Amino acid sequence: MTIIVADNTPPAVRGLLKRWFLEPRPNVFVGTVNHRIRQKVIEYVRRLAPDLGMLVLASDNSAQGFSVQSFGATRRCPVVYCGLHLIAEAWEETTEQEE
């Protein structure tokens, strides 16, 4: 199983990804492809849209059963903590100003 979460995908790239994957939500692509096809699709997408941010989750033989890769600038970034793949979201700390 492969899941690709992309940011602001151009129409040409969305059409390409829909050849191999389902798109249950905008810019989220889910499908079952082998490792070779997954790598070729990622290379092709990166060539067509080099500024596109993608988060790729794929089946793997790890303890969690999947691996996480990030390409380009994304709002979420993969982090490995104690051998576990986690997703860190960007946040802003706000301070309350007294009036």
Order of alpha helices (4+ residues) and beta strands (2+ residues): beta-alpha-beta-beta-alpha-beta-beta-beta-beta
